[in-house]
Amino acid sequence: MEVPASVANVPAEILDPRNTWADKEAYDKTAASLAEKFVSNFKKYADFANEEILAGAPKVAVEASV
């Protein structure tokens, strides 16, 4: 999900939805679960999609551990 870096009159720290959760681990688990649901749901329709639509299919990004 893309998040704007700045919006006039909006505190930057709340633009990242993760920052609005007290429990960051719970946010991460919930976000990952939701992302997987989008991917799973799209699979039901993939056979009806052309290459352009398939290129825009939802994907779950895997972040490298630091």
Phi and psi in degrees as a GROMACS rama.xvg file:
@    title "Ramachandran Plot"
@    xaxis  label "Phi"
@    yaxis  label "Psi"
@TYPE xy
-91.243  139.51  GLU-2
-125.282  133.09  VAL-3
-63.6495  145.395  PRO-4
-78.4056  -28.615  ALA-5
-155.015  148.486  SER-6
-142.862  133.041  VAL-7
-54.3121  133.413  ALA-8
65.0985  19.3593  ASN-9
-122.035  126.304  VAL-10
-60.1229  129.798  PRO-11
-56.9751  -34.4501  ALA-12
-66.343  -21.2314  GLU-13
-93.9763  -2.54096  ILE-14
-71.8742  -24.847  LEU-15
-92.1472  112.225  ASP-16
-55.8534  -28.974  PRO-17
-59.7965  -34.233  ARG-18
-69.8866  -14  ASN-19
-88.6459  -5.73691  THR-20
-98.5843  132.53  TRP-21
-67.4464  -38.0012  ALA-22
-102.285  96.5513  ASP-23
-63.313  -35.9019  LYS-24
-64.9652  -40.9791  GLU-25
-64.0365  -39.3259  ALA-26
-60.8321  -48.5935  TYR-27
-58.4877  -43.6917  ASP-28
-65.7772  -41.9603  LYS-29
-66.6422  -43.0814  THR-30
-63.5782  -42.7895  ALA-31
-63.8744  -41.5024  ALA-32
-63.0335  -43.4321  SER-33
-64.6762  -42.6905  LEU-34
-60.619  -43.7318  ALA-35
-62.7609  -35.8741  GLU-36
-65.4634  -39.4374  LYS-37
-61.9564  -45.6983  PHE-38
-62.5471  -46.7071  VAL-39
-61.8675  -43.2339  SER-40
-64.482  -40.1744  ASN-41
-62.5965  -34.3226  PHE-42
-56.8459  -29.8403  LYS-43
-63.8876  -25.0565  LYS-44
-112.14  -2.737  TYR-45
-59.3311  -34.7946  ALA-46
-65.5755  -18.5767  ASP-47
-99.8268  -0.575164  PHE-48
-97.8741  145.232  ALA-49
-84.9851  179.238  ASN-50
-60.6883  -37.664  GLU-51
-63.7013  -43.5906  GLU-52
-67.397  -42.3196  ILE-53
-61.2848  -34.5858  LEU-54
-65.1857  -26.7393  ALA-55
-97.2743  10.3033  GLY-56
-61.9411  151.009  ALA-57
-63.5076  142.236  PRO-58
-134.917  147.855  LYS-59
-100.802  117.655  VAL-60
-78.3089  138.717  ALA-61
-107.903  118.035  VAL-62
-86.5068  138.594  GLU-63
-72.7223  140.853  ALA-64
-75.005  143.256  SER-65
